[in-house]
């Protein structure tokens, strides 16, 4: 007999692993909400550039990833929808798996972090690891030691229990998942208010305009331009190609950004925010942000081209030149948004 999901659980394609998994949880509990609204309410938009020793350079469009000093999109969005969200980590694989067993025995779909490089259905290259991936375990069969995973595609994927354990306990940098899982209490769930939306947008604006370090926000975009032009001095051709490929997919939809390094999703959020707040200027700025996302898509296409080039360094000027204008456009966009939500 084919392994079935929990009664009432529905699967569908999603844009981003975190917001998509949250949407699955919200929908299951009878509180339908868009991924775009979850992203915006959770202060999930931003920009980050980093190059940690021993890893490849990285571009990211997410903000508010849970760590010391950051609550995390999941909890922030929960707070603005009346949902109590708690997270847990452990160094004990036994504890993590036993807790998951207990939750699944109660027919509770469970959101957890894992290293996508271990998921067989993704077919990723050997040696690829990314521990910041989020899925929902939507069913299980203890007799077969197998679970059903809901990911970003419309299918449900059977995964062996021991493979899931390996993916949850991965120690590969830069984002080891630490067996992280979440619980949700919907007893006080509600719709977001005008104040919730304005507060969330204001926080995103401050993150982009007043980042604590130069690797983040608009300053981070400008730093990425400078650092990317220096990659040929510190990366060999093979590493440079791999880096260009990874940056391309973490800008476009393949990496779970919804396209345009999350700008397309946030643009749609601003459209919803305009209705909630009765403020049409938010929708106008959303359309501007959609155009900025389109520019980011053009950047991703050149990075993808560089990943296939014999001499990828030759294309780095072509890929960074448009980013100078993008940084200026983002600066003005976030300043305008900040002014609107303060008015």
VODREN-253991 format. One line per 4 residues: for each residue x, y, z of N, C-alpha, C, O. Coordinates in steps of 0.02 Angstrom, whole numbers, plus 50000, padded with zeros to 5 digits. Layout:
REM VODREN-253991
X:Y:Z:X:Y:Z:X:Y:Z:X:Y:Z; ...
END
This chain:
REM VODREN-253991
50042:49940:50000:50000:50000:50000:50044:50062:50000:50093:50065:50037; 50027:50112:49959:50066:50173:49955:50058:50214:50019:50003:50222:50045; 50114:50240:50044:50114:50282:50103:50072:50344:50091:50081:50378:50040; 50026:50360:50137:49980:50416:50129:49997:50473:50177:50023:50460:50231
49982:50535:50157:49992:50592:50203:49938:50592:50257:49888:50555:50253; 49948:50632:50309:49899:50639:50361:49833:50665:50331:49833:50703:50283; 49778:50643:50362:49712:50664:50337:49707:50740:50339:49721:50772:50390; 49687:50770:50283:49679:50842:50279:49740:50878:50254:49737:50939:50242
49796:50844:50246:49857:50877:50220:49855:50878:50144:49847:50826:50112; 49864:50937:50116:49866:50945:50043:49933:50972:50022:49963:51013:50057; 49957:50950:49965:50021:50973:49941:50012:51010:49874:49965:50997:49837; 50058:51055:49860:50055:51098:49801:50124:51129:49792:50164:51130:49839
50139:51154:49732:50204:51187:49722:50208:51252:49761:50159:51288:49768; 50268:51266:49787:50280:51328:49825:50342:51362:49799:50380:51333:49760; 50353:51424:49820:50409:51463:49795:50472:51453:49837:50526:51439:49811; 50465:51461:49902:50522:51462:49948:50512:51408:50001:50456:51398:50024
50566:51374:50020:50558:51316:50064:50529:51335:50132:50488:51298:50159; 50549:51393:50160:50525:51412:50226:50452:51434:50222:50410:51408:50258; 50437:51483:50179:50368:51507:50174:50321:51453:50148:50263:51450:50168; 50346:51412:50102:50305:51357:50077:50287:51307:50131:50231:51283:50135
50337:51290:50172:50325:51243:50227:50277:51274:50278:50233:51240:50304; 50288:51338:50294:50242:51372:50340:50170:51372:50312:50123:51360:50349; 50163:51385:50247:50097:51386:50217:50064:51317:50223:50004:51313:50238; 50102:51264:50213:50074:51197:50222:50048:51188:50293:49994:51160:50303
50086:51212:50343:50065:51205:50412:50003:51247:50426:49955:51223:50456; 50004:51310:50404:49946:51355:50415:49884:51326:50381:49830:51324:50412; 49891:51304:50319:49833:51277:50283:49805:51215:50319:49744:51208:50325; 49849:51172:50341:49827:51110:50375:49785:51127:50437:49737:51092:50453
49803:51181:50472:49768:51200:50533:49709:51247:50519:49679:51273:50566; 49692:51258:50455:49632:51296:50439:49642:51371:50437:49593:51408:50445; 49704:51393:50426:49718:51465:50422:49755:51480:50357:49816:51490:50358; 49719:51480:50300:49753:51491:50236:49785:51560:50232:49756:51609:50254
49845:51563:50205:49882:51625:50199:49932:51616:50141:49954:51560:50128; 49949:51670:50108:49996:51665:50052:50068:51663:50076:50084:51688:50130; 50110:51632:50036:50182:51633:50051:50208:51705:50053:50250:51722:50094; 50183:51746:50007:50207:51815:50002:50193:51853:50067:50235:51891:50090
50134:51843:50094:50116:51877:50157:50159:51851:50214:50180:51890:50257; 50172:51786:50216:50216:51759:50268:50287:51787:50262:50317:51804:50313; 50312:51793:50201:50379:51822:50192:50381:51893:50218:50428:51912:50254; 50331:51934:50199:50331:52003:50219:50321:52012:50294:50358:52050:50326
50272:51977:50323:50259:51983:50394:50319:51958:50435:50331:51982:50490; 50355:51910:50408:50412:51882:50443:50477:51919:50434:50530:51896:50455; 50474:51978:50402:50535:52018:50389:50587:51974:50353:50645:51973:50372; 50563:51938:50303:50606:51889:50271:50646:51915:50212:50684:51876:50183
50639:51978:50194:50674:52005:50135:50737:52041:50158:50738:52073:50210; 50790:52036:50117:50852:52070:50133:50904:52058:50079:50887:52042:50022; 50966:52067:50098:51022:52047:50055:51081:52032:50100:51093:52067:50150; 51118:51979:50083:51178:51962:50119:51231:51938:50071:51217:51900:50024
51292:51960:50082:51350:51932:50047:51399:51908:50099:51415:51945:50146; 51423:51846:50092:51477:51825:50136:51522:51775:50100:51502:51742:50053; 51582:51771:50125:51632:51723:50100:51670:51698:50161:51721:51727:50180; 51644:51644:50190:51674:51615:50250:51730:51568:50228:51724:51531:50180
51785:51570:50265:51842:51527:50250:51820:51454:50245:51786:51429:50289; 51840:51421:50191:51823:51351:50181:51758:51341:50144:51738:51284:50131; 51723:51395:50126:51661:51390:50087:51665:51436:50027:51709:51479:50023; 51619:51427:49980:51617:51470:49921:51580:51535:49938:51539:51536:49984
51595:51590:49903:51557:51652:49912:51483:51641:49902:51462:51597:49864; 51443:51681:49936:51371:51670:49938:51333:51736:49933:51349:51784:49968; 51281:51738:49890:51232:51792:49888:51167:51764:49916:51148:51708:49900; 51133:51803:49958:51068:51783:49983:51020:51841:49986:51040:51898:49998
50956:51827:49975:50905:51878:49977:50860:51874:50038:50812:51912:50045; 50875:51826:50083:50835:51817:50143:50864:51857:50200:50924:51871:50203; 50820:51876:50246:50840:51906:50309:50802:51871:50364:50757:51830:50351; 50820:51886:50426:50786:51858:50485:50787:51782:50485:50735:51750:50490
50847:51755:50479:50858:51683:50487:50876:51671:50560:50920:51704:50587; 50842:51625:50592:50850:51617:50664:50922:51601:50684:50953:51556:50657; 50947:51640:50730:51014:51633:50760:51016:51681:50819:50969:51719:50829; 51069:51680:50859:51073:51728:50914:51063:51800:50890:51099:51824:50845
51015:51834:50919:51000:51903:50899:50947:51909:50844:50925:51964:50829; 50927:51852:50814:50876:51852:50762:50822:51801:50781:50836:51743:50792; 50759:51824:50784:50704:51781:50804:50689:51728:50752:50671:51672:50769; 50696:51746:50688:50681:51700:50634:50613:51715:50603:50566:51733:50638
50610:51707:50537:50548:51721:50500:50489:51682:50528:50434:51710:50534; 50500:51620:50546:50445:51577:50569:50410:51608:50630:50349:51612:50632; 50450:51629:50679:50421:51656:50741:50394:51726:50730:50342:51744:50757; 50429:51767:50689:50406:51835:50677:50340:51835:50641:50294:51873:50660
50333:51794:50588:50269:51789:50554:50215:51762:50600:50158:51784:50597; 50233:51715:50642:50186:51688:50690:50159:51742:50737:50099:51745:50750; 50205:51783:50762:50184:51836:50808:50136:51885:50776:50094:51914:50811; 50141:51895:50711:50097:51943:50677:50034:51910:50649:49993:51943:50617
50026:51846:50663:49963:51811:50646:49934:51776:50706:49889:51734:50699; 49959:51792:50765:49932:51762:50826:49949:51690:50837:49917:51657:50879; 49999:51664:50802:50018:51594:50808:50082:51589:50850:50132:51622:50835; 50080:51550:50903:50138:51540:50945:50183:51487:50913:50163:51430:50905
50244:51507:50896:50291:51464:50861:50352:51455:50906:50382:51504:50928; 50371:51393:50918:50431:51378:50956:50478:51335:50914:50456:51294:50874; 50543:51345:50924:50593:51305:50888:50637:51268:50938:50646:51289:50995; 50664:51213:50914:50705:51170:50956:50765:51144:50916:50758:51128:50857
50821:51139:50949:50880:51106:50919:50909:51059:50971:50898:51065:51031; 50947:51011:50946:50980:50964:50991:51041:50935:50956:51043:50931:50895; 51089:50915:50996:51147:50879:50968:51134:50803:50967:51175:50765:50941; 51078:50783:50995:51063:50712:51000:51016:50689:50944:50958:50709:50942
51042:50649:50899:50999:50622:50846:50943:50579:50875:50887:50579:50850; 50959:50543:50927:50908:50500:50959:50850:50542:50985:50792:50526:50974; 50866:50597:51021:50813:50640:51047:50772:50671:50991:50711:50673:50994; 50807:50695:50939:50772:50727:50883:50724:50679:50849:50667:50697:50834
50747:50619:50837:50706:50571:50801:50649:50545:50844:50594:50532:50820; 50662:50536:50910:50608:50513:50954:50553:50566:50960:50494:50550:50960; 50574:50630:50965:50525:50684:50967:50484:50686:50903:50423:50695:50905; 50517:50678:50846:50481:50677:50783:50433:50618:50781:50376:50626:50758
50455:50560:50803:50410:50502:50806:50347:50518:50846:50292:50503:50824; 50356:50550:50904:50299:50565:50947:50250:50612:50912:50189:50604:50917; 50277:50663:50878:50234:50712:50844:50197:50679:50786:50137:50691:50776; 50232:50637:50749:50200:50603:50692:50148:50553:50715:50098:50541:50681
50160:50522:50773:50111:50476:50801:50046:50512:50818:49993:50480:50822; 50049:50578:50828:49989:50618:50842:49960:50647:50777:49918:50692:50779; 49984:50622:50721:49962:50646:50655:49974:50720:50646:49932:50756:50619; 50032:50743:50670:50050:50814:50667:50103:50826:50613:50160:50805:50622
50086:50858:50559:50138:50876:50510:50190:50919:50544:50174:50964:50583; 50254:50906:50530:50308:50937:50567:50357:50972:50521:50382:50942:50473; 50371:51035:50536:50418:51075:50497:50487:51066:50527:50496:51074:50588; 50536:51050:50485:50604:51041:50510:50655:51062:50458:50641:51065:50398
50715:51076:50482:50772:51094:50441:50814:51032:50427:50819:50987:50469; 50844:51031:50368:50890:50976:50351:50937:50997:50295:50928:51050:50265; 50985:50954:50281:51033:50966:50227:51006:50934:50164:51000:50873:50159; 50988:50977:50115:50956:50953:50054:51002:50908:50013:50977:50870:49971
51066:50910:50025:51113:50868:49988:51102:50794:50001:51124:50752:49962; 51067:50776:50056:51055:50706:50071:50987:50681:50046:50972:50622:50053; 50947:50726:50017:50880:50706:49995:50884:50673:49927:50900:50706:49878; 50869:50608:49922:50880:50573:49858:50836:50598:49801:50857:50596:49743
50776:50623:49816:50731:50643:49763:50753:50708:49728:50728:50723:49674; 50799:50746:49758:50823:50808:49727:50877:50795:49674:50887:50836:49630; 50911:50738:49680:50962:50721:49630:51019:50771:49625:51043:50785:49570; 51040:50798:49681:51093:50848:49681:51162:50815:49670:51170:50756:49685
51211:50853:49645:51278:50824:49634:51309:50800:49699:51296:50827:49752; 51351:50748:49693:51387:50724:49751:51429:50780:49781:51463:50817:49745; 51427:50787:49847:51466:50838:49880:51429:50904:49890:51455:50949:49924; 51369:50911:49861:51331:50973:49870:51295:50969:49938:51263:50919:49954
51300:51024:49977:51267:51025:50042:51240:51095:50056:51273:51145:50043; 51179:51096:50082:51148:51159:50105:51100:51141:50161:51046:51113:50149; 51120:51157:50222:51082:51137:50280:51028:51185:50302:50997:51175:50354; 51015:51237:50261:50962:51285:50277:50897:51268:50243:50853:51311:50238
50889:51207:50219:50828:51187:50183:50774:51166:50233:50788:51135:50284; 50711:51183:50216:50655:51170:50261:50602:51129:50224:50586:51143:50166; 50577:51078:50257:50524:51036:50229:50472:51022:50283:50482:51039:50341; 50417:50992:50262:50367:50968:50310:50363:50892:50303:50354:50866:50249
50369:50858:50360:50356:50786:50361:50280:50778:50368:50251:50796:50419; 50249:50750:50316:50177:50751:50310:50144:50683:50318:50084:50675:50308; 50184:50633:50335:50157:50566:50345:50213:50518:50362:50271:50532:50347; 50196:50462:50393:50248:50412:50406:50218:50343:50414:50158:50335:50426
50261:50294:50407:50242:50224:50415:50296:50191:50458:50347:50171:50431; 50285:50185:50523:50336:50155:50567:50356:50085:50547:50413:50065:50557; 50309:50048:50518:50325:49979:50499:50376:49975:50443:50411:49925:50435; 50380:50029:50403:50427:50030:50347:50485:50078:50359:50528:50087:50316
50486:50110:50418:50537:50160:50433:50543:50211:50376:50597:50224:50350; 50486:50240:50358:50483:50285:50301:50437:50344:50317:50387:50336:50352; 50456:50403:50291:50414:50462:50301:50397:50491:50232:50429:50475:50182; 50346:50534:50231:50328:50572:50172:50349:50644:50182:50332:50675:50233
50385:50672:50134:50408:50741:50139:50373:50784:50087:50369:50766:50028; 50348:50842:50110:50322:50893:50065:50376:50946:50056:50399:50976:50104; 50395:50956:49993:50448:51005:49977:50416:51059:49933:50357:51072:49939; 50455:51089:49888:50429:51145:49848:50391:51123:49786:50357:51164:49754
50395:51060:49769:50360:51035:49709:50293:51006:49729:50279:50999:49789; 50251:50988:49681:50184:50964:49699:50180:50892:49723:50127:50868:49741; 50237:50857:49723:50236:50787:49742:50253:50778:49816:50284:50822:49847; 50233:50721:49844:50255:50700:49910:50308:50646:49901:50300:50602:49859
50362:50650:49939:50420:50608:49927:50433:50560:49985:50444:50583:50041; 50430:50495:49973:50448:50447:50025:50523:50448:50037:50562:50446:49990; 50543:50452:50100:50614:50454:50119:50624:50406:50177:50586:50407:50225; 50677:50366:50174:50692:50319:50228:50709:50357:50292:50740:50410:50290
50690:50328:50348:50700:50360:50413:50774:50374:50426:50791:50428:50451; 50819:50327:50409:50889:50338:50422:50919:50392:50377:50965:50427:50397; 50892:50400:50316:50914:50454:50272:50892:50521:50300:50931:50569:50300; 50831:50524:50325:50807:50585:50357:50850:50604:50417:50867:50662:50426
50869:50555:50457:50911:50567:50515:50979:50596:50493:51005:50642:50525; 51007:50568:50440:51071:50592:50414:51066:50664:50391:51110:50705:50403; 51011:50680:50356:51001:50748:50330:50991:50798:50387:51014:50854:50382; 50956:50777:50440:50944:50822:50497:51007:50835:50537:51016:50889:50566
51051:50786:50540:51111:50791:50582:51173:50813:50546:51228:50811:50574; 51166:50832:50482:51225:50853:50442:51265:50907:50478:51237:50952:50509; 51331:50902:50473:51375:50952:50504:51409:50995:50451:51454:51034:50468; 51389:50989:50388:51420:51028:50336:51403:51102:50343:51346:51121:50356
51455:51144:50335:51446:51217:50338:51423:51242:50270:51431:51207:50220; 51392:51303:50267:51389:51352:50321:51325:51349:50362:51318:51389:50408; 51278:51303:50348:51215:51304:50384:51197:51234:50411:51148:51205:50390; 51236:51206:50457:51217:51141:50485:51148:51146:50518:51137:51192:50558
51102:51099:50503:51033:51107:50527:51021:51095:50601:50971:51117:50628; 51067:51060:50634:51062:51049:50707:50997:51016:50728:50972:51028:50783; 50970:50974:50686:50907:50938:50700:50850:50986:50718:50806:50968:50757; 50850:51047:50690:50800:51097:50710:50729:51076:50688:50719:51053:50632
50681:51085:50735:50611:51074:50718:50568:51127:50753:50592:51162:50799; 50505:51134:50731:50461:51186:50756:50394:51156:50779:50372:51105:50755; 50364:51191:50828:50296:51175:50849:50253:51238:50841:50279:51294:50843; 50187:51229:50833:50141:51283:50818:50078:51277:50861:50049:51223:50868
50057:51334:50890:49995:51336:50928:49950:51388:50895:49963:51448:50897; 49895:51364:50863:49850:51407:50826:49790:51430:50867:49742:51456:50838; 49791:51420:50932:49731:51434:50972:49712:51508:50972:49654:51525:50984; 49760:51553:50958:49745:51625:50956:49758:51655:50887:49770:51715:50880
49757:51613:50835:49772:51637:50767:49723:51691:50746:49664:51689:50762; 49749:51740:50708:49709:51797:50685:49738:51823:50620:49791:51802:50598; 49701:51869:50589:49726:51902:50529:49774:51958:50548:49766:51989:50601; 49824:51972:50507:49870:52028:50522:49835:52095:50517:49790:52104:50476
49855:52142:50558:49826:52209:50559:49867:52258:50518:49923:52242:50497; 49839:52317:50507:49875:52371:50476:49940:52384:50513:49992:52394:50481; 49937:52384:50580:49998:52396:50619:50050:52342:50610:50110:52357:50605; 50028:52279:50606:50075:52224:50595:50112:52233:50529:50173:52225:50526
50074:52251:50477:50104:52257:50410:50152:52315:50407:50208:52308:50381; 50132:52372:50433:50176:52431:50432:50240:52419:50472:50295:52438:50452; 50233:52387:50530:50291:52371:50571:50339:52325:50533:50399:52336:50534; 50311:52274:50501:50353:52226:50464:50391:52260:50408:50450:52248:50398
50357:52303:50370:50389:52338:50315:50443:52385:50342:50498:52389:50313; 50428:52421:50396:50478:52465:50425:50541:52429:50446:50596:52454:50438; 50532:52369:50475:50590:52330:50495:50632:52308:50435:50693:52309:50437; 50598:52289:50381:50634:52270:50320:50673:52329:50292:50730:52322:50270
50642:52388:50294:50676:52448:50269:50739:52463:50310:50791:52478:50282; 50733:52458:50375:50792:52472:50416:50847:52420:50404:50906:52436:50405; 50826:52358:50393:50876:52307:50378:50914:52320:50313:50974:52306:50308; 50880:52348:50264:50911:52363:50200:50951:52428:50202:51002:52435:50168
50927:52477:50241:50958:52544:50240:51006:52556:50297:51052:52596:50290; 50997:52521:50353:51039:52533:50412:51065:52467:50440:51055:52451:50498; 51099:52427:50398:51123:52362:50422:51178:52369:50474:51216:52418:50473; 51183:52320:50519:51235:52324:50571:51305:52312:50544:51354:52335:50575
51311:52278:50488:51377:52266:50457:51371:52277:50382:51316:52276:50354; 51428:52287:50349:51428:52306:50278:51411:52249:50231:51405:52260:50171; 51405:52188:50257:51388:52130:50215:51313:52125:50202:51291:52083:50163; 51273:52168:50234:51201:52162:50232:51169:52222:50198:51200:52275:50193
51107:52213:50175:51068:52268:50148:51098:52297:50085:51134:52263:50048; 51082:52361:50072:51108:52394:50012:51184:52398:50015:51218:52391:49964; 51211:52409:50075:51284:52408:50081:51312:52340:50061:51366:52337:50031; 51275:52287:50076:51297:52220:50057:51298:52211:49982:51342:52177:49956
51249:52240:49947:51249:52236:49874:51312:52270:49846:51346:52244:49802; 51327:52329:49873:51387:52365:49849:51451:52327:49866:51499:52327:49827; 51452:52295:49924:51511:52255:49942:51517:52194:49897:51572:52175:49877; 51460:52164:49880:51461:52106:49836:51490:52124:49768:51526:52084:49738
51476:52184:49743:51503:52206:49679:51579:52207:49683:51614:52179:49640; 51605:52239:49735:51678:52244:49743:51711:52176:49752:51761:52161:49719; 51682:52134:49795:51711:52069:49809:51707:52023:49749:51754:51984:49736; 51652:52025:49713:51644:51981:49655:51697:51995:49602:51722:51949:49570
51713:52058:49593:51765:52076:49544:51833:52051:49565:51879:52048:49524; 51841:52033:49629:51906:52008:49654:51909:51932:49657:51960:51904:49674; 51854:51898:49639:51853:51826:49643:51910:51793:49604:51939:51744:49629; 51927:51816:49544:51981:51783:49507:52049:51782:49545:52092:51742:49531
52056:51828:49593:52118:51831:49631:52121:51779:49686:52174:51762:49711; 52062:51752:49706:52060:51706:49763:52028:51638:49747:52031:51592:49788; 51997:51632:49687:51965:51569:49669:51995:51542:49604:52006:51580:49557; 52007:51476:49602:52028:51447:49539:51968:51441:49492:51911:51452:49514
51980:51424:49430:51925:51424:49380:51869:51377:49399:51810:51394:49390; 51886:51317:49425:51834:51269:49443:51790:51295:49500:51729:51290:49498; 51822:51324:49550:51784:51352:49606:51744:51413:49584:51687:51423:49607; 51772:51452:49539:51738:51511:49513:51675:51490:49475:51622:51521:49482
51681:51438:49434:51621:51414:49397:51568:51390:49446:51509:51406:49439; 51589:51351:49496:51540:51325:49545:51507:51383:49582:51447:51381:49594; 51546:51432:49601:51519:51490:49636:51469:51528:49593:51415:51547:49617; 51486:51538:49530:51440:51573:49485:51374:51535:49477:51320:51564:49475
51380:51469:49472:51319:51428:49467:51276:51435:49529:51216:51445:49525; 51308:51430:49588:51270:51434:49651:51238:51502:49660:51180:51507:49682; 51275:51555:49643:51246:51622:49649:51187:51630:49602:51136:51660:49620; 51193:51604:49542:51138:51609:49494:51074:51577:49521:51021:51606:49516
51080:51517:49550:51019:51482:49572:50993:51512:49637:50934:51504:49653; 51035:51547:49676:51009:51579:49736:50983:51649:49722:50960:51683:49768; 50985:51670:49659:50950:51731:49638:50885:51712:49603:50832:51739:49619; 50888:51665:49557:50827:51648:49519:50785:51596:49556:50801:51576:49612
50730:51575:49525:50681:51534:49560:50707:51465:49578:50679:51433:49623; 50759:51441:49544:50783:51373:49557:50805:51363:49629:50797:51309:49657; 50832:51416:49659:50856:51411:49728:50802:51426:49780:50817:51432:49839; 50740:51432:49758:50685:51442:49806:50675:51513:49827:50652:51526:49883
50690:51560:49782:50681:51631:49799:50616:51659:49771:50598:51716:49786; 50581:51620:49731:50522:51646:49696:50540:51691:49638:50496:51722:49608; 50604:51695:49622:50628:51737:49567:50650:51805:49591:50621:51834:49637; 50704:51831:49560:50726:51898:49576:50752:51906:49646:50743:51959:49676
50784:51855:49674:50813:51854:49741:50762:51878:49794:50777:51921:49835; 50703:51850:49790:50646:51862:49835:50610:51927:49820:50559:51941:49852; 50633:51968:49772:50600:52032:49759:50531:52021:49728:50485:52060:49741; 50523:51970:49687:50457:51957:49658:50406:51939:49711:50349:51962:49709
50425:51897:49759:50380:51879:49813:50362:51940:49855:50304:51950:49873; 50412:51980:49871:50399:52038:49915:50357:52090:49878:50317:52125:49909; 50366:52095:49813:50324:52140:49773:50250:52120:49779:50207:52163:49786; 50237:52055:49776:50167:52032:49784:50143:52044:49855:50084:52061:49866
50187:52036:49904:50168:52053:49973:50147:52125:49978:50097:52140:50012; 50183:52170:49946:50164:52241:49949:50096:52253:49918:50059:52297:49940; 50078:52213:49868:50010:52218:49840:49958:52198:49892:49907:52232:49899; 49970:52144:49930:49925:52125:49983:49925:52176:50039:49872:52191:50068
49984:52203:50055:49990:52253:50108:49950:52315:50091:49920:52346:50136; 49948:52334:50027:49910:52393:50006:49836:52385:50023:49804:52434:50043; 49810:52325:50016:49740:52313:50032:49728:52314:50107:49681:52346:50131; 49771:52280:50145:49764:52277:50218:49768:52347:50248:49730:52364:50293
49815:52388:50223:49827:52454:50251:49786:52509:50218:49785:52566:50242; 49751:52493:50164:49716:52545:50127:49763:52598:50100:49747:52657:50100; 49821:52576:50077:49874:52621:50055:49899:52602:49985:49943:52560:49979; 49870:52632:49932:49887:52612:49863:49960:52624:49845:49985:52593:49798
49994:52669:49881:50064:52682:49865:50107:52619:49876:50158:52611:49843; 50086:52576:49921:50123:52514:49932:50121:52470:49869:50171:52439:49851; 50064:52468:49836:50058:52429:49774:50101:52459:49719:50132:52423:49680; 50103:52526:49716:50145:52559:49666:50218:52541:49677:50254:52527:49629
50240:52542:49739:50310:52525:49755:50322:52451:49743:50378:52431:49727; 50271:52410:49752:50278:52339:49736:50293:52328:49663:50333:52285:49645; 50260:52368:49620:50274:52362:49548:50345:52383:49533:50378:52354:49490; 50370:52434:49567:50440:52455:49558:50487:52399:49579:50537:52385:49546
50471:52367:49636:50514:52313:49660:50513:52254:49613:50563:52220:49605; 50456:52241:49581:50452:52188:49531:50503:52201:49475:50536:52155:49452; 50508:52264:49454:50557:52282:49403:50628:52271:49426:50671:52250:49387; 50641:52287:49489:50709:52275:49517:50723:52200:49518:50779:52179:49503
50672:52161:49535:50681:52088:49533:50697:52063:49463:50737:52017:49455; 50666:52094:49413:50681:52075:49344:50755:52090:49328:50787:52051:49293; 50780:52145:49354:50851:52161:49344:50896:52109:49377:50948:52090:49349; 50877:52086:49435:50914:52033:49469:50913:51969:49428:50963:51932:49426
50858:51954:49395:50854:51895:49352:50904:51900:49295:50934:51849:49276; 50914:51959:49268:50964:51969:49215:51034:51956:49242:51076:51927:49208; 51047:51977:49303:51111:51963:49335:51121:51888:49343:51175:51862:49329; 51069:51853:49365:51073:51781:49374:51090:51746:49308:51128:51698:49307
51060:51770:49254:51073:51739:49188:51146:51746:49168:51174:51700:49138; 51178:51802:49184:51249:51810:49167:51292:51767:49212:51341:51738:49189; 51274:51762:49276:51310:51716:49320:51305:51644:49293:51355:51608:49293; 51246:51624:49271:51238:51557:49243:51281:51547:49181:51309:51494:49170
51285:51599:49140:51327:51596:49080:51401:51590:49100:51438:51552:49068; 51421:51627:49151:51491:51623:49174:51508:51553:49200:51564:51529:49192; 51458:51521:49231:51470:51454:49258:51486:51403:49203:51516:51351:49216; 51465:51418:49141:51478:51373:49085:51537:51396:49042:51556:51360:48996
51564:51454:49056:51616:51483:49013:51684:51452:49025:51700:51429:49080; 51725:51451:48973:51793:51427:48980:51833:51472:49026:51874:51448:49066; 51821:51537:49021:51855:51586:49064:51802:51627:49100:51785:51682:49078; 51776:51602:49156:51720:51636:49190:51738:51707:49214:51695:51750:49219
51802:51718:49228:51822:51784:49252:51807:51839:49201:51796:51897:49219; 51806:51820:49137:51795:51870:49085:51725:51900:49089:51713:51954:49061; 51678:51867:49122:51609:51890:49125:51592:51927:49189:51535:51950:49197; 51639:51932:49235:51622:51961:49300:51607:52036:49296:51567:52061:49336
51638:52071:49250:51622:52141:49241:51551:52149:49213:51514:52193:49234; 51532:52104:49167:51464:52106:49139:51412:52092:49192:51356:52118:49190; 51429:52049:49241:51380:52030:49291:51374:52083:49346:51320:52091:49374; 51428:52118:49361:51425:52166:49416:51405:52236:49393:51380:52275:49434
51416:52253:49330:51399:52321:49307:51325:52337:49319:51310:52392:49344; 51277:52293:49303:51207:52308:49317:51191:52314:49391:51143:52347:49411; 51231:52281:49433:51218:52282:49505:51230:52351:49535:51203:52368:49587; 51272:52392:49502:51283:52460:49525:51217:52498:49522:51198:52533:49570
51182:52492:49466:51117:52526:49459:51066:52494:49505:51024:52529:49535; 51067:52427:49512:51020:52393:49556:51027:52420:49628:50977:52431:49661; 51089:52429:49651:51099:52454:49718:51067:52523:49726:51035:52537:49777; 51075:52566:49677:51044:52633:49680:50969:52628:49680:50935:52664:49717
50941:52583:49638:50869:52575:49635:50841:52549:49702:50790:52572:49726; 50877:52501:49731:50855:52474:49795:50858:52528:49850:50813:52533:49892; 50911:52568:49849:50917:52622:49899:50855:52666:49897:50825:52681:49949; 50836:52688:49838:50779:52733:49831:50713:52698:49848:50669:52728:49879
50707:52635:49829:50646:52597:49841:50633:52590:49917:50578:52603:49941; 50684:52570:49953:50675:52559:50025:50666:52624:50062:50631:52626:50112; 50698:52678:50039:50685:52743:50069:50613:52764:50058:50581:52791:50104; 50587:52752:49998:50518:52771:49984:50469:52729:50025:50420:52755:50052
50482:52664:50030:50439:52621:50071:50438:52644:50143:50386:52646:50176; 50497:52660:50169:50502:52682:50238:50460:52744:50250:50426:52750:50301; 50463:52791:50203:50425:52853:50209:50350:52839:50209:50312:52870:50246; 50328:52792:50166:50257:52777:50162:50231:52747:50227:50179:52768:50252
50266:52697:50255:50240:52664:50315:50245:52709:50377:50212:52696:50427; 50287:52760:50374:50292:52807:50430:50239:52862:50426:50225:52895:50476; 50209:52871:50367:50162:52927:50357:50093:52913:50389:50048:52955:50385
END
